[in-house]
Amino acid sequence: METYGQGEAIVLIHGMGSAATAWKPILSELTKQFEVVTVDLPGHGRTPYSPIQQMDPTSLANLVTRNLKEIGKERFHLVGNSLGGWISLEIAAITPEAVRTVTALAPAGLWLTPFTSRYPGELALRAMASGVEKLAPSLLNYTWAKRIGFETVSPRWKDLGYEICLDATNAMASSTGYFPAWDALLGKRFDKQIDQQIPITIVFGDSDHTLPAKTCQERSLAPSHAKWVVLPDTGHAPMWDSPTEVLAEITQTALLKR
């Protein structure tokens, strides 16, 4: 875990095959208002993978909460993307006394029919990232390579910065926890209740091909009091495509519990 800035603690939890570097587009602005804590999940970023670590969302929620307590963070806001969004919802359900607010960006787990096998598109992305990791610094200078890697993730892939793309490619290529996390969520979905005193905002992009609206954005599984936002021309990583709007949603949500 890394900490930046001062103020109320806000914890950022990345998605599967990603890392804390995914938050760079909004990190500097958040540090102007909060003490930001970034998390690298097991087998992602700088955190090594341990075979004895359970990788299902509930177990990861408990792990993140324990680690936060170890660095003295007893109360915090949560922001999570994809698997990180699911983990954030789990933390709010399991330890409501610790959570001020939740902003879940394209959270996984909101599907009526859980996955029973690994998602083919994600498997291809992982394999491709692993295969080009050493070549990525050069390849990402070419539009065709950038398109192959990011067209399905972002409708604004042409506008994504070089650093964002390189960080994402390296994170995916080195994510030894990727497949264990995938296998651990099979057959599961988020279906817990969350205290209505915890403000929750759920943000999806209208062009999310990773967790499409028809199958993976089931509003009946979300907390009944959650604010639901759909951002235009935005994909599975809203903090990349619509950083200004995401920052506004995070700030507005956090202000509800100050």
Number of C-alpha atoms within 10 A of each C-alpha: 16 10 15 17 17 14 12 17 22 29 25 24 29 28 26 24 27 30 27 24 18 24 22 14 19 16 21 13 14 19 18 13 15 20 18 25 23 22 25 21 29 25 26 25 24 16 16 14 18 12 11 6 14 15 25 18 26 21 16 23 23 16 18 22 20 14 14 18 13 10 10 9 17 14 18 22 26 28 25 26 29 24 27 28 28 26 31 32 34 23 26 24 20 19 14 18 14 16 24 24 28 27 29 27 28 31 27 26 27 23 23 17 13 16 16 11 11 13 11 8 11 15 13 11 19 19 12 16 20 18 12 15 17 12 10 19 16 11 15 20 12 9 12 12 14 19 15 14 19 18 16 18 20 25 21 17 20 13 10 15 12 13 15 15 19 19 20 20 25 21 26 25 23 20 25 19 24 24 16 19 21 20 15 15 22 14 11 17 19 21 17 13 15 22 15 12 13 21 23 29 23 23 24 26 25 18 21 22 17 19 21 17 17 8 12 21 21 14 15 11 16 24 20 12 14 17 15 13 16 14 16 14 15 21 28 27 23 26 21 23 24 19 17 14 14 20 17 11 18 23 15 14 21 23 12 13 13 8
